[in-house]
Amino acid sequence: MNMFEQDETVPTIPKVLFVDDTEDNLDLLEFALKKKPITMFRASSGKECLVVAEEQQPDMIVLDIQMPEMDGFETLRRLRANPATAKIPVIFLTAIKRDPQSIAEGILLGAEEYLTKPIDLEELFARVRSIYRVMAVQRELEQVKSQFMAMLVHDLRTPLTIVISSIDYILRHYAGGKPLDTDSVKLMETVLASTRGMANLVNDLLDLSKYQAGQMLLTKQTITIHEMIEESLQPFLLQFKKKNIELRTDVKPDLPRVEADSGKIVQLMTNLLSNAMKFTPDNGTVTIKVEKEHHHELKADFIKVSVSDSGVGIKPEEVPLLFEQYRQVSSSTKTKEKGTGLGLAICKLIVQAHGGTIGVSSEVNLGTTFTFTLPAVTE
């Protein structure tokens, strides 16, 4: 595969603007690029570069420094001053092989790369390829961020609307102190559920920011895994019953204890059980299995916890994305309940903070199993 052959990380052919005051140089480049999957634009002066860059919006600019009237430095300053061209990456070209002052000035102005003439085409292609890969990743991150913010606004606005309209209704109809009728009680229950949903969303965002900043404070104590499993299961028992989901537990006896922050482990289990319930259809099965596992390389024992469901499963190509923040897999579209894509990212951070590991296996239409480990206490 040549270096401009398309792959999954580089979705389109890069558009590159080459700027050189020598037309012969541009002609040679155009000839060399004819058989390459790259779209070339050309400009023979700094002024022309500014016009072409704004009109064509290239993915990057290869800019000669030594040009009459407006040199490469001044051209770059003006590119950066124009909002329409400010973010276009620039590769500087110079005929001087070693010019630390120019290199430093170019970097300070915002040039991404620096190459010397005569141009080594393979090196140039490699630099363009590298910058384009980075740009593709940045575009994807911006898209993910944009999608998440849109989802966040929606997820906060909807429950807020319910809360406001419900409270307004209650105030208007029961201002005189009359008792609430059945419909009003149901309405207030909806208000409570919506408010709790908002609180959970805000808590997830706060937790994630704390964990990523290294501010996860663990209050550890020596405790049995049974206690934390029991506590995390209680809020789900009624919900499992309503969906007629069979809950199976397989907790091995005489398991060693763990030194852990019980609140964080309950949060971890709550996220995993919530996922299992969300993606398991009525009359399905959720299984919790806990056992001891010996790690031969580390010469240590671990408690291994698995949460399995008989739900819709996850596509193989989406499995590696599960623990990335703000990510949601396509199977989430099959459920009425929506999330932020933060829960599993938080789970991973909690497990890692305890010195354990977390993983997942899944088959479409057969179900998913999340497994995490915690170091066992040596007695």
ZAVEXSE-109158 format. One record per residue (C-alpha): chain; x, y, z. Coordinates in steps of 0.1 Angstrom, whole numbers, plus 2048, in hexadecimal, padded with zeros to 3 digits. Each point is the difference from the previous one (the first is absolute). Example, Ala and Ser with C-alpha at 12.3 -4.5 7.8 and 13.67 -1.06 7.14 Angstrom:
2
<node kette="A" east="87B" north="7D3" up="84E"/>
<node kette="A" east="80E" north="822" up="7F9"/>
END
This chain:
379
<node kette="A" east="800" north="800" up="800"/>
<node kette="A" east="80F" north="822" up="7F7"/>
<node kette="A" east="800" north="81B" up="81A"/>
<node kette="A" east="7E2" north="812" up="7F2"/>
<node kette="A" east="7EA" north="7E1" up="7FB"/>
<node kette="A" east="7E0" north="805" up="813"/>
<node kette="A" east="7F9" north="7ED" up="820"/>
<node kette="A" east="7E7" north="804" up="81C"/>
<node kette="A" east="814" north="81B" up="812"/>
<node kette="A" east="803" north="816" up="7E1"/>
<node kette="A" east="7DD" north="802" up="7F1"/>
<node kette="A" east="806" north="818" up="7E2"/>
<node kette="A" east="81B" north="80C" up="7E9"/>
<node kette="A" east="813" north="81D" up="80F"/>
<node kette="A" east="7FF" north="822" up="7EF"/>
<node kette="A" east="822" north="812" up="801"/>
<node kette="A" east="808" north="823" up="7F5"/>
<node kette="A" east="824" north="804" up="7F4"/>
<node kette="A" east="80E" north="823" up="801"/>
<node kette="A" east="821" north="809" up="7ED"/>
<node kette="A" east="80A" north="81F" up="7EC"/>
<node kette="A" east="812" north="7E9" up="7E7"/>
<node kette="A" east="7E6" north="7F3" up="7E7"/>
<node kette="A" east="819" north="7E4" up="7F5"/>
<node kette="A" east="800" north="7F2" up="823"/>
<node kette="A" east="7DA" north="7FF" up="801"/>
<node kette="A" east="800" north="7EF" up="7DD"/>
<node kette="A" east="818" north="7E5" up="80C"/>
<node kette="A" east="7EB" north="7FA" up="81F"/>
<node kette="A" east="7E0" north="7FE" up="7EC"/>
<node kette="A" east="810" north="7E7" up="7E9"/>
<node kette="A" east="80D" north="7EB" up="81E"/>
<node kette="A" east="7DE" north="800" up="810"/>
<node kette="A" east="7EC" north="7F5" up="7E2"/>
<node kette="A" east="7FF" north="7DC" up="80A"/>
<node kette="A" east="7FC" north="807" up="825"/>
<node kette="A" east="7DE" north="801" up="812"/>
<node kette="A" east="803" north="824" up="809"/>
<node kette="A" east="7EF" north="81F" up="7F3"/>
<node kette="A" east="819" north="81C" up="7F9"/>
<node kette="A" east="7F9" north="825" up="7FF"/>
<node kette="A" east="81B" north="819" up="7F7"/>
<node kette="A" east="809" north="824" up="807"/>
<node kette="A" east="81F" north="814" up="7F5"/>
<node kette="A" east="7FF" north="81B" up="81A"/>
<node kette="A" east="7F6" north="807" up="824"/>
<node kette="A" east="7E3" north="816" up="7F4"/>
<node kette="A" east="7F3" north="7E5" up="7E9"/>
<node kette="A" east="804" north="7E6" up="81C"/>
<node kette="A" east="7E9" north="815" up="817"/>
<node kette="A" east="7E5" north="801" up="7E5"/>
<node kette="A" east="802" north="7DB" up="7F6"/>
<node kette="A" east="801" north="7F4" up="824"/>
<node kette="A" east="7E1" north="813" up="809"/>
<node kette="A" east="7ED" north="7F5" up="7E0"/>
<node kette="A" east="80B" north="7DB" up="7FF"/>
<node kette="A" east="804" north="7F9" up="825"/>
<node kette="A" east="81D" north="7E7" up="7FB"/>
<node kette="A" east="808" north="7E6" up="81B"/>
<node kette="A" east="823" north="80E" up="802"/>
<node kette="A" east="819" north="819" up="7F0"/>
<node kette="A" east="824" north="7F9" up="7F5"/>
<node kette="A" east="80E" north="824" up="801"/>
<node kette="A" east="822" north="80C" up="7F3"/>
<node kette="A" east="811" north="819" up="818"/>
<node kette="A" east="815" north="813" up="7E7"/>
<node kette="A" east="7E8" north="813" up="7EA"/>
<node kette="A" east="801" north="824" up="7F3"/>
<node kette="A" east="7E7" north="81B" up="80C"/>
<node kette="A" east="7F0" north="7E9" up="81B"/>
<node kette="A" east="816" north="7E5" up="80E"/>
<node kette="A" east="7F4" north="7E0" up="811"/>
<node kette="A" east="801" north="80F" up="823"/>
<node kette="A" east="7E9" north="81D" up="7F7"/>
<node kette="A" east="7EA" north="7E9" up="7EC"/>
<node kette="A" east="7FC" north="7E9" up="81E"/>
<node kette="A" east="7F8" north="81E" up="817"/>
<node kette="A" east="7E4" north="80A" up="7E9"/>
<node kette="A" east="7F3" north="7DD" up="7FD"/>
<node kette="A" east="7FE" north="7FD" up="826"/>
<node kette="A" east="7EF" north="822" up="802"/>
<node kette="A" east="7E4" north="7F6" up="7E9"/>
<node kette="A" east="7E6" north="7EA" up="812"/>
<node kette="A" east="7F9" north="7EE" up="7E0"/>
<node kette="A" east="824" north="7F4" up="7FD"/>
<node kette="A" east="80D" north="802" up="823"/>
<node kette="A" east="7FF" north="7DA" up="807"/>
<node kette="A" east="80E" north="7F3" up="7DF"/>
<node kette="A" east="821" north="7EE" up="808"/>
<node kette="A" east="81F" north="80E" up="7EF"/>
<node kette="A" east="821" north="7EF" up="7F6"/>
<node kette="A" east="81C" north="819" up="7FA"/>
<node kette="A" east="819" north="7FB" up="7E4"/>
<node kette="A" east="823" north="810" up="801"/>
<node kette="A" east="81E" north="7FE" up="7E9"/>
<node kette="A" east="817" north="804" up="81F"/>
<node kette="A" east="808" north="7DE" up="80E"/>
<node kette="A" east="808" north="80C" up="823"/>
<node kette="A" east="7EF" north="820" up="80C"/>
<node kette="A" east="7F6" north="7FD" up="825"/>
<node kette="A" east="7F4" north="824" up="801"/>
<node kette="A" east="7E7" north="7FA" up="7E3"/>
<node kette="A" east="7F5" north="7DF" up="80F"/>
<node kette="A" east="7F9" north="810" up="822"/>
<node kette="A" east="7EE" north="81D" up="7F0"/>
<node kette="A" east="7EB" north="7E9" up="7EB"/>
<node kette="A" east="7F6" north="7EA" up="81D"/>
<node kette="A" east="7F7" north="81F" up="815"/>
<node kette="A" east="7E9" north="80B" up="7E4"/>
<node kette="A" east="7EF" north="7DF" up="800"/>
<node kette="A" east="810" north="7EB" up="7E4"/>
<node kette="A" east="7FB" north="7DB" up="805"/>
<node kette="A" east="81F" north="7F3" up="7ED"/>
<node kette="A" east="820" north="80D" up="7F0"/>
<node kette="A" east="811" north="7F1" up="7E1"/>
<node kette="A" east="81E" north="80B" up="7EB"/>
<node kette="A" east="804" north="803" up="7DB"/>
<node kette="A" east="805" north="7ED" up="7E9"/>
<node kette="A" east="7E1" north="7EE" up="80B"/>
<node kette="A" east="803" north="7DB" up="808"/>
<node kette="A" east="7DE" north="7F5" up="7F3"/>
<node kette="A" east="7FD" north="7E1" up="816"/>
<node kette="A" east="808" north="815" up="81F"/>
<node kette="A" east="7E7" north="81A" up="7F5"/>
<node kette="A" east="7E5" north="7E6" up="7FA"/>
<node kette="A" east="807" north="7F0" up="822"/>
<node kette="A" east="7FC" north="822" up="812"/>
<node kette="A" east="7E0" north="808" up="7ED"/>
<node kette="A" east="7F3" north="7DD" up="809"/>
<node kette="A" east="809" north="805" up="825"/>
<node kette="A" east="7EF" north="822" up="802"/>
<node kette="A" east="7E2" north="7F3" up="7EE"/>
<node kette="A" east="7FC" north="7E3" up="818"/>
<node kette="A" east="801" north="817" up="81E"/>
<node kette="A" east="7E6" north="816" up="7EF"/>
<node kette="A" east="7E9" north="7E2" up="7FB"/>
<node kette="A" east="803" north="7F7" up="825"/>
<node kette="A" east="7F9" north="825" up="80A"/>
<node kette="A" east="7E1" north="801" up="7E9"/>
<node kette="A" east="7F3" north="7E0" up="80F"/>
<node kette="A" east="806" north="80E" up="823"/>
<node kette="A" east="7EE" north="820" up="7F8"/>
<node kette="A" east="7E3" north="7EC" up="7F1"/>
<node kette="A" east="7FE" north="7EA" up="820"/>
<node kette="A" east="801" north="81F" up="815"/>
<node kette="A" east="7E5" north="811" up="7EC"/>
<node kette="A" east="7EA" north="7E1" up="801"/>
<node kette="A" east="805" north="7FD" up="826"/>
<node kette="A" east="7F8" north="825" up="806"/>
<node kette="A" east="7E0" north="7FD" up="7EB"/>
<node kette="A" east="7F6" north="7E1" up="813"/>
<node kette="A" east="809" north="811" up="821"/>
<node kette="A" east="7EA" north="81E" up="7F8"/>
<node kette="A" east="7E3" north="7E9" up="7F6"/>
<node kette="A" east="804" north="7EA" up="81F"/>
<node kette="A" east="800" north="81E" up="817"/>
<node kette="A" east="7E5" north="814" up="7EE"/>
<node kette="A" east="7E6" north="7E4" up="7FF"/>
<node kette="A" east="7FF" north="7F8" up="825"/>
<node kette="A" east="802" north="825" up="809"/>
<node kette="A" east="7E2" north="807" up="7EA"/>
<node kette="A" east="7ED" north="7E4" up="812"/>
<node kette="A" east="80A" north="80D" up="822"/>
<node kette="A" east="7F6" north="824" up="7F8"/>
<node kette="A" east="7DF" north="7F8" up="7EF"/>
<node kette="A" east="7F6" north="7E7" up="81C"/>
<node kette="A" east="808" north="818" up="81C"/>
<node kette="A" east="7ED" north="81B" up="7EE"/>
<node kette="A" east="7E2" north="7E9" up="7FC"/>
<node kette="A" east="800" north="7F6" up="825"/>
<node kette="A" east="803" north="825" up="80B"/>
<node kette="A" east="7E3" north="80B" up="7EA"/>
<node kette="A" east="7E8" north="7E3" up="809"/>
<node kette="A" east="808" north="7FA" up="825"/>
<node kette="A" east="80A" north="823" up="80C"/>
<node kette="A" east="7E3" north="7FF" up="819"/>
<node kette="A" east="80D" north="7E2" up="812"/>
<node kette="A" east="7EA" north="7E5" up="7F1"/>
<node kette="A" east="80E" north="7DC" up="802"/>
<node kette="A" east="811" north="7F2" up="7E1"/>
<node kette="A" east="7EB" north="7E9" up="7EA"/>
<node kette="A" east="80F" north="7E0" up="7F0"/>
<node kette="A" east="80A" north="811" up="7E0"/>
<node kette="A" east="813" north="81B" up="813"/>
<node kette="A" east="812" north="7E6" up="815"/>
<node kette="A" east="80B" north="7EF" up="7E0"/>
<node kette="A" east="80B" north="822" up="7F3"/>
<node kette="A" east="815" north="807" up="81E"/>
<node kette="A" east="810" north="7DD" up="7FD"/>
<node kette="A" east="80A" north="809" up="7DD"/>
<node kette="A" east="80F" north="821" up="80D"/>
<node kette="A" east="814" north="7EC" up="819"/>
<node kette="A" east="80C" north="7E7" up="7E6"/>
<node kette="A" east="80A" north="81D" up="7E8"/>
<node kette="A" east="812" north="812" up="81C"/>
<node kette="A" east="813" north="7E1" up="80A"/>
<node kette="A" east="80A" north="7FB" up="7DB"/>
<node kette="A" east="80F" north="823" up="7FF"/>
<node kette="A" east="812" north="7FB" up="821"/>
<node kette="A" east="80F" north="7DF" up="7F2"/>
<node kette="A" east="80C" north="812" up="7E1"/>
<node kette="A" east="810" north="81C" up="813"/>
<node kette="A" east="810" north="7E8" up="818"/>
<node kette="A" east="80E" north="7EC" up="7E3"/>
<node kette="A" east="80F" north="81F" up="7F0"/>
<node kette="A" east="80F" north="80B" up="822"/>
<node kette="A" east="80E" north="7DD" up="807"/>
<node kette="A" east="810" north="7FE" up="7DD"/>
<node kette="A" east="811" north="822" up="804"/>
<node kette="A" east="80D" north="7F7" up="822"/>
<node kette="A" east="80D" north="7DE" up="7F6"/>
<node kette="A" east="811" north="80D" up="7E1"/>
<node kette="A" east="811" north="81C" up="815"/>
<node kette="A" east="80E" north="7E5" up="817"/>
<node kette="A" east="7E9" north="80B" up="81C"/>
<node kette="A" east="7EF" north="7DF" up="807"/>
<node kette="A" east="803" north="7FD" up="826"/>
<node kette="A" east="7FB" north="7DC" up="80B"/>
<node kette="A" east="7F4" north="7F8" up="823"/>
<node kette="A" east="80B" north="7DC" up="802"/>
<node kette="A" east="7F7" north="7E6" up="819"/>
<node kette="A" east="803" north="7DB" up="802"/>
<node kette="A" east="7DE" north="7F1" up="7F6"/>
<node kette="A" east="7F1" north="7E2" up="7F0"/>
<node kette="A" east="7F4" north="802" up="7DC"/>
<node kette="A" east="7DF" north="7F1" up="80B"/>
<node kette="A" east="7F6" north="820" up="813"/>
<node kette="A" east="806" north="816" up="7E2"/>
<node kette="A" east="7EE" north="7E9" up="7E8"/>
<node kette="A" east="7E2" north="7FF" up="818"/>
<node kette="A" east="7FF" north="826" up="803"/>
<node kette="A" east="802" north="806" up="7DB"/>
<node kette="A" east="7E4" north="7E7" up="7F8"/>
<node kette="A" east="7E6" north="80E" up="817"/>
<node kette="A" east="7F4" north="81E" up="7EA"/>
<node kette="A" east="7FC" north="7E9" up="7E2"/>
<node kette="A" east="7EC" north="7E3" up="80F"/>
<node kette="A" east="7DE" north="811" up="7F9"/>
<node kette="A" east="80B" north="80B" up="7DD"/>
<node kette="A" east="80B" north="7DC" up="7F7"/>
<node kette="A" east="7DE" north="7F3" up="80D"/>
<node kette="A" east="7ED" north="819" up="7EA"/>
<node kette="A" east="812" north="7F5" up="7E1"/>
<node kette="A" east="7FE" north="7DB" up="80B"/>
<node kette="A" east="826" north="7FE" up="7FE"/>
<node kette="A" east="80E" north="7E2" up="812"/>
<node kette="A" east="81D" north="809" up="817"/>
<node kette="A" east="819" north="7E5" up="806"/>
<node kette="A" east="81D" north="802" up="818"/>
<node kette="A" east="81E" north="7E9" up="802"/>
<node kette="A" east="816" north="80D" up="81C"/>
<node kette="A" east="81B" north="7E7" up="80B"/>
<node kette="A" east="802" north="7F9" up="826"/>
<node kette="A" east="81E" north="809" up="815"/>
<node kette="A" east="80D" north="81B" up="7E9"/>
<node kette="A" east="81C" north="816" up="80D"/>
<node kette="A" east="7F8" north="823" up="809"/>
<node kette="A" east="80A" north="81F" up="7ED"/>
<node kette="A" east="80D" north="822" up="80A"/>
<node kette="A" east="7EA" north="818" up="7EE"/>
<node kette="A" east="7EA" north="81F" up="801"/>
<node kette="A" east="7DE" north="7F0" up="804"/>
<node kette="A" east="7EE" north="81F" up="7F3"/>
<node kette="A" east="814" north="800" up="7E0"/>
<node kette="A" east="7FC" north="7DA" up="7FA"/>
<node kette="A" east="7DB" north="803" up="806"/>
<node kette="A" east="800" north="81D" up="7E6"/>
<node kette="A" east="813" north="7E9" up="7E8"/>
<node kette="A" east="7E7" north="7E3" up="805"/>
<node kette="A" east="7E3" north="817" up="7FD"/>
<node kette="A" east="80C" north="80C" up="7DE"/>
<node kette="A" east="805" north="7DC" up="7F4"/>
<node kette="A" east="7DE" north="7F4" up="80D"/>
<node kette="A" east="7EF" north="81F" up="7F1"/>
<node kette="A" east="80F" north="7F7" up="7DE"/>
<node kette="A" east="7F6" north="7DC" up="803"/>
<node kette="A" east="7DC" north="809" up="809"/>
<node kette="A" east="7FE" north="81A" up="7E4"/>
<node kette="A" east="80C" north="7E9" up="7E4"/>
<node kette="A" east="7EE" north="7E0" up="80C"/>
<node kette="A" east="7DD" north="7FB" up="7F2"/>
<node kette="A" east="7E2" north="7F5" up="815"/>
<node kette="A" east="803" north="7DB" up="80C"/>
<node kette="A" east="826" north="801" up="7FC"/>
<node kette="A" east="81B" north="7F7" up="819"/>
<node kette="A" east="81B" north="813" up="813"/>
<node kette="A" east="81C" north="7EC" up="811"/>
<node kette="A" east="819" north="80B" up="81A"/>
<node kette="A" east="81D" north="7E9" up="806"/>
<node kette="A" east="81C" north="806" up="819"/>
<node kette="A" east="81F" north="7EA" up="805"/>
<node kette="A" east="824" north="800" up="809"/>
<node kette="A" east="81B" north="802" up="7E5"/>
<node kette="A" east="825" north="7FB" up="803"/>
<node kette="A" east="817" north="816" up="7EB"/>
<node kette="A" east="81F" north="7EB" up="7FA"/>
<node kette="A" east="816" north="81D" up="7F3"/>
<node kette="A" east="7F8" north="817" up="81C"/>
<node kette="A" east="7FF" north="7E3" up="819"/>
<node kette="A" east="7E1" north="80E" up="80F"/>
<node kette="A" east="7DB" north="7F8" up="806"/>
<node kette="A" east="7E3" north="814" up="7F2"/>
<node kette="A" east="7DB" north="801" up="805"/>
<node kette="A" east="7F0" north="7FC" up="7DD"/>
<node kette="A" east="7DC" north="80E" up="7FC"/>
<node kette="A" east="7EC" north="7FA" up="7E0"/>
<node kette="A" east="7DE" north="810" up="7F7"/>
<node kette="A" east="7F0" north="7EE" up="7E2"/>
<node kette="A" east="7E0" north="807" up="7EE"/>
<node kette="A" east="7EC" north="7EE" up="7E5"/>
<node kette="A" east="7FA" north="821" up="7ED"/>
<node kette="A" east="805" north="80E" up="7DD"/>
<node kette="A" east="826" north="7FE" up="802"/>
<node kette="A" east="81B" north="817" up="7F0"/>
<node kette="A" east="810" north="7FF" up="7DD"/>
<node kette="A" east="824" north="7F4" up="801"/>
<node kette="A" east="80D" north="820" up="7F1"/>
<node kette="A" east="7F0" north="815" up="81B"/>
<node kette="A" east="80C" north="7EC" up="81E"/>
<node kette="A" east="822" north="813" up="802"/>
<node kette="A" east="7ED" north="821" up="802"/>
<node kette="A" east="7EB" north="7F7" up="81E"/>
<node kette="A" east="816" north="80F" up="81B"/>
<node kette="A" east="806" north="821" up="7EE"/>
<node kette="A" east="7EE" north="81D" up="80E"/>
<node kette="A" east="7E1" north="80E" up="7EE"/>
<node kette="A" east="7FF" north="7E1" up="7EA"/>
<node kette="A" east="7DF" north="7ED" up="7FA"/>
<node kette="A" east="7FE" north="7E0" up="7EC"/>
<node kette="A" east="7E5" north="7FB" up="7E5"/>
<node kette="A" east="7ED" north="7E7" up="816"/>
<node kette="A" east="7F6" north="81E" up="816"/>
<node kette="A" east="7E8" north="80B" up="7E4"/>
<node kette="A" east="7EC" north="7E0" up="807"/>
<node kette="A" east="7F7" north="80B" up="823"/>
<node kette="A" east="7E9" north="81C" up="80C"/>
<node kette="A" east="819" north="809" up="81C"/>
<node kette="A" east="81C" north="817" up="7F5"/>
<node kette="A" east="821" north="808" up="812"/>
<node kette="A" east="81D" north="817" up="7FD"/>
<node kette="A" east="81B" north="7E6" up="7F8"/>
<node kette="A" east="811" north="809" up="821"/>
<node kette="A" east="7F7" north="7E2" up="816"/>
<node kette="A" east="819" north="7E7" up="7F2"/>
<node kette="A" east="81C" north="81A" up="7FE"/>
<node kette="A" east="7FB" north="806" up="825"/>
<node kette="A" east="7FF" north="7DB" up="807"/>
<node kette="A" east="822" north="7FC" up="7EF"/>
<node kette="A" east="80F" north="81C" up="815"/>
<node kette="A" east="7F3" north="7F2" up="820"/>
<node kette="A" east="80E" north="7DD" up="7F9"/>
<node kette="A" east="822" north="80E" up="7F6"/>
<node kette="A" east="801" north="815" up="820"/>
<node kette="A" east="7FC" north="7E0" up="814"/>
<node kette="A" east="81C" north="7EE" up="7ED"/>
<node kette="A" east="7E8" north="7E9" up="7EC"/>
<node kette="A" east="7F7" north="7FB" up="7DC"/>
<node kette="A" east="7DF" north="801" up="7ED"/>
<node kette="A" east="7F5" north="7F1" up="7DF"/>
<node kette="A" east="7E3" north="7F5" up="7EB"/>
<node kette="A" east="7F5" north="7E4" up="7E9"/>
<node kette="A" east="7E1" north="801" up="7EB"/>
<node kette="A" east="7ED" north="7EF" up="7E4"/>
<node kette="A" east="7E4" north="811" up="7EC"/>
<node kette="A" east="7DE" north="7F3" up="80B"/>
<node kette="A" east="80F" north="7E9" up="81A"/>
<node kette="A" east="80B" north="818" up="81B"/>
<node kette="A" east="81D" north="812" up="811"/>
<node kette="A" east="817" north="7F8" up="81D"/>
<node kette="A" east="813" north="81B" up="813"/>
<node kette="A" east="81C" north="7F3" up="816"/>
<node kette="A" east="815" north="813" up="819"/>
<node kette="A" east="81A" north="7F5" up="81A"/>
<node kette="A" east="80B" north="80E" up="822"/>
<node kette="A" east="820" north="7F6" up="813"/>
<node kette="A" east="7F8" north="7E8" up="81C"/>
<node kette="A" east="80C" north="806" up="823"/>
<node kette="A" east="81B" north="7E8" up="80B"/>
<node kette="A" east="7F7" north="7F3" up="822"/>
END
